[in-house]
Amino acid sequence: MTPEALLGAGYAAALLIAALLLEWLSSHTHRRALRFRTAGFTYHSQLDAWVCPEGEHLWPTEFDDERRLVRYRARAHVCNRCVMKHRCTDSDQGREVVRPLDPWPHSEAGRFHRVLALMLVVLACLIGLVALVRNHAALEAALLCALLVAGVAEGRWLLRDLRRHPSGFPEPTRGTAFASPRASAPAIHSVGRASRASARRPGAARDAMDPVPP
């Protein structure tokens, strides 16, 4: 095996590994940031609500169509009387929690890092292809072809979620009652009331979650 083929294979393999590391680091940092912002809070998908460590519910108040986020907020008068307020929030409007609707990479930073990883994969494939064209021995061709197959598979995996977001991601269904922030405010509040009603049924943990008058 020629030094040129070994060098090309080494560069291609290093770029493929770097792309995987970049993707893992960016997604890991994102998950840690989400866990930090919602530490102690529990999301209940059936109610579409968060519950804080003190038992207060945070109901959906706004759907951010541009950022693809749902904003949840606790009742202001409850938060302002809470003994843990100084450790939770400095807002007098109640604690707010946001939840992204789209899968990773849903943010601008996530898509930026995903594109960088894809560029590394493309560069690795180009290096492997050039090395394959210049080296035709059986062992060299087998090694370089294996790297090319790995690069194509990695590129398809990285491109999967990037291609369907944001233009190809399915719109929220009617059941979620989400639309633009201006048009959907009454609908979002109606979802919160329905969730509160279900939470006040027999067997619910708390029955004091009455809606705040608008």
N, C-alpha and C positions, 0 to 999 in steps of 0.2 A: 504493500500500500504506500503510495507516494506521500511525501510531506504535504503537498498541496491539498490532497484529498483529506488528510487528517486535519489540517488547519481549517479547511472549509467546514468539515463536519463538526469540529469543535466550536467554531464561531456560531454555527446554526443552532447547535444544541444549547449553547450558553444563552443565546437570544430567546429561545423557546422557554428555557427555565426562568429567565428574567421576566418574560411576559406573565408567566404563571405567578411568580412572586409579587409582581406589581398588582395583579388582579386580587390576589389574596390579601395583601396589605391594605389596599383601598377598601375592600369589602369588610375586612376585620375592623378597620378604624371606624367605618360607618356604623357597624353593629355596636361597637363600644359606645359611640356617641349617642345612639338611640337608647341604649340601656342606661346611660348616665342621665339623660333627660327625663326618663320615665322610671327612675329607680324608686322602688316601693309602690308603684302604681300597677294595677292589674287591669288588663283589657278583657272585657266580656263581649265576645263577638255576637252572642244572641241578642244582647241589649244594645250593641254598638255604643258602649260607654266604658269609661275608665273609672276605677274606684281607687281613691287615695288611701294611704295608710290609716287615716282616721275614719274611713268608711263613707266619705262623701263621694257622690257620683259626679263625674264630668260628662256632660252630654254634648253631642255635636252641635255646633253653632254656625259653622261656615265651611263651605267647600271652596278651596282655592283652586280655581280651574287652571291658572297659569303654572302654579307649582305642583299641582296634583297632590294636594294635601287636604286632610280634614282636620279642622280645629275643634277641640273640645275644651269646654270651660266649666268650672265649678261655680256654684252660686256665690255671689260676692259677699252677701251678708254672713254666710256660713264661714267662708275663708277668713273674713276680717275678725271674726270672734274666735277663730281657732288658736289654741295655745302654741301650735307648731308653725304658725304663719311666718314667723321670722326666719325659719329654716327652709321654708317651701317657696315662697314668692314674695316680692316686694310690691306687687300690683294690688290695687284696691278694687279691681274688677273681677277678682277670682283667679285661681290658678288655671293656666292654659297648658294643654298638651296637644301636640300635633302628631298625626299618623299618616305616613305616605301610603298612597293607594297602589302605586306601581311597584313591580319587583325591582331588585337591584339590576342595573344601575339606574335609579329613578331620578337622581339629581344631576345638575350640571357638572359637578365635580366628579360624580361617578361615571358619567358618560365620557368626560375628558380622560380619566384614567383608563377606561375601557378602550378608547381609541388609541391611546399610547401603547397599550398592550397589543392591540391589533397591528399597529405599525411595526412593532418588534417581530411579530410573527411573520408579517409579509417580508421584512428584511431577511429573516432567517430562511424563508423559502427561496428567496432570490439567490442568496449565497449558496444554498444547497443545490439549486438548479444549475447555476454557473459551474459549480464544482463537478456536478454530474456530467455536464456537457464536455468538460475538459478531461475527465478521467473515466475510462471505460472498462477497467478491470472488473471482474465479477464481484470480488469482495468490496471494492470501493463503491460500485454501483448499488450493491445490496444495502450498504450502510447509508449511502446518501438517499436512496429511495425510501428507506425506513424513516429517515428524518423528514423527508418531504411529506410522507403520509401522516406522520405525527403532527407536522406543522399545519397541514390542511384540516385535520381533525380538531386541533386546538383553535384554529381560526374560526371554524364553523361554530364551535362551542361559545367562543367569545362574541361572535356576531349574532347569536340567537336572540338574546334579550335586547340587544342594541337595535336590531332591525324592527322589532315590534313596539318600540317606544321612541317618541311619544305618539307618532302618527298612526301606528298600527295597533295601539293598545285599545281594548274594547272600552266603550263608554260605560259609565255607571248605569245600571238598570233602573227602572222606575221604582223598584222595591226599595232602593236605597234613598230615594227622594232627594237626590243631589242634582243640582243644576248649577248655573252661575251664581255667585254670591248674592247679587241683587235680586235675581228672580226667584231664588230658592230659599230665602230666609224663612218664610212661613212654612214651607215644606219641611225644612230642617227642624224647626221647632215642633212640628206635628210629630216627627219621628221621636223626638225627645219625650213628648207627652205619652205617646204609645208605649215607649219603653218604660216610663215611670209607672204607667198603669199596670203593665205586666209585672213590674217589680213589687207592686203593692198587693199582688194576689196572695192568697194564703200560702205560707211557707217561705215568703220572701224574707231576706235578712233584715231589711229596713223598710218601714212604712212611712217615713217622714219625708220622702223625697217629692214634695209637692212642687209643681212648676212655679217659677217666679213670674208674676204678672209682667207682661211686656211694658 
